[in-house]
């Protein structure tokens, strides 16, 4: 075959634009005209103050130059990389109005979390675990002494928290916990195991839920992680939210003073806290999907094949528009739930349905974003494979998709189909 013909064939597959520039993950370098929320004119739904707050967080995360690719490849917790971001976001506590906490509205919190998860879902998850899953129950259920002891330092990110509910044998069936709390002089001895506890290895305090052997009710205990009898091991070989170090917790005659036990037994007092944290993950799914879409658009507008950009092909356009429609749906759902929460009108049936829906659309959309990036889509540098894998975790934690749909249906129809 003559050289001229070889070059003609080669030109069909390779030109000066076929090698797409790689931006260090989690950097998103999308052109402004392609930004999803500008395309959707989402700002029309917000007040001027909310637009300003949203832009503040977008700018903060856009200007954060850290490389998490290595951390994902080796499943390392990059706490030293996240610390400057935590400091820029303080005070912590989201909607908690006192003890030096942020006193944000739920809409403001939603806008922050969308941007945090757009940036990186591992970072966003650690943010929610500390602010919502740990701090909020202390504020809602703790004694004044417990609040004064923990919340000011947690608001300043001096103390980091984690939430210990799930066990090796108990997942969705949280009412039947096996971890026990035995009353002894001056306090309680905790014995049992916890699993999938995000941030437990580096946390300073963990909210552990255990069965009171005296009353057979579930109690909450604030366990300082330097307490004898408390130990952790990292869960290895996890392929979602890899920077979050999920851990096994082992409690062996771990003594917790009475002053560290929540005064009210059962989960009833934590209803608002659990609703809030579930809503926060719905917001996070929205942000993850937004980031996946904008990374995919960046790739498809710059990558050329057959002498034209990928975005000019019909199938690519259809897939990207399907994802953009899901971004629109999840953004509006998240905003609606946040507004209901600010009016104190949100119920678990609405929040559970929102979490289920946002996580499903996130999972489906992230997969499409990986797909349109072709072979390069499985390389971490482009970010979409990270989004796809992280979406699996988001689909599962804070109640699986199935459990959340059944919780919502139970409330609507009055029939318990979970068991």
Secondary structure, 3 states (H helix, E strand, C coil): CCHHHHHHHHHHHCCCCCCCCCCCCCCCCCCHHHCHHHHCCHHHHCCHHHHHHHHHHHHHHHCCCCCCHHHHHHCCCCHHHHHHHHHHHCCCCCCCCCCCCCCCCHHHHHHHHHHHHHHCHHHHHHHHHHHHHHHHHHHHHCCHHHHHHHHHHHHCCCCCEEEECCCCCCCCCHHHCCCEEEEECCEEEEEEEEEEEECCCCCCEEEEEEEECCCCCEEEEEEECCCCCEEEEECCCCCCCCCCCEEEEEEEEEEEEHHHECCCCCCHHHHHHHHHHHHHHHHHHHHHHHHHHHHHHHHHHHCEECCEEHHHCHHHHHHHHHHHHHHHHHHHHHHHHHHHHHCCCCCHHHHHHHHHHHHHHHHHHHHHHHHHCHHHHHCHHHCHHHHHHHHHHHHHCCCCHHHHHHHHHHHHHCCCCCC
